[in-house]
Amino acid sequence: MRIAMGIEYDGSDFHGWQVQESGLRTVQEVLEQAVSRVADHPLIVHCAGRTDAGVHALGQVIHFETGACRPMRAWVLGCNVSLPPDVSVGWARPVEDDFHARFSATGRHYRYDILNRPTRSALQRSRALWSHRPLDEGRMQEAALDLVGTHDFSSYRALGCQAHSPVRTLHYLEVRRQGERIAIELGANAFLHHMVRNIVGVLMAIGRGERPPTWAREILELRDRTRGGVTAPPQGLYLSQVDYPAHFGLPQDGGGGRTSALQHPFGSARGQGIDPLGRNGARGGGAEDRRPATV
């Protein structure tokens, strides 16, 4: 049978999602060990979106094939007993054989957190990017509007990005401040490698007053990554939600009653058909390019 799970993790001490031959600690490795222990046989897990080292997830989704028959509650509790404190399973659901955590997804949502104050934080050093220079969130939001829509995002993807097409549909890009914290929230049908972090790097330069708000669109139109801005560090980035067609019956609100691996400073966003800002109808269509991207 095929089972889907909702996963949360603190990426601070992981070398990304994917298992590595070098034996470095990865999210996929610890999950496969835990799920295999409950299933009592080796298995491979597939995720909705691979994350880089230091990137966190509030709403990662995985699936796997197993011949073991267990109650869904047993999968959740059994895995959480075996998992380290920085990874947790929130829910488990049986799914149809045509479900795939990556290829069935219709949209993905990310957020990037910035701590904007003169002094660094000891507690948030791996959960948000610290910027001691003042950021003007109004300028950042003005620039963000030029990136919403369907565009060629070549200037905002990593030079080593393997996606066949650079075209993506960005459904929303919002910048909001809550005291000394700034959250940048994005939703799209799919993302390119480093796309979110490259967008954040450009918006921060604009927020510092180094560039005008029109710079975001100017970079977009160049379609040249070498002319873009600095890639923001990974620690502020969270995969907050993955959207799927309703007929799969997967929770979009975290499943309730989860054991939390990390406390997100702004909370989490998992409303079905609702983006992290609470607006309806934020889910997108299928991705033009199904090749996985590491964000």
Summary of the structure (lengths in Angstrom):
residues: 295
radius of gyration: 18.6
end to end distance: 29.5
largest distance: 58.3
contacts: 1000
relative contact order: 0.21
helix: 24%
strand: 25%
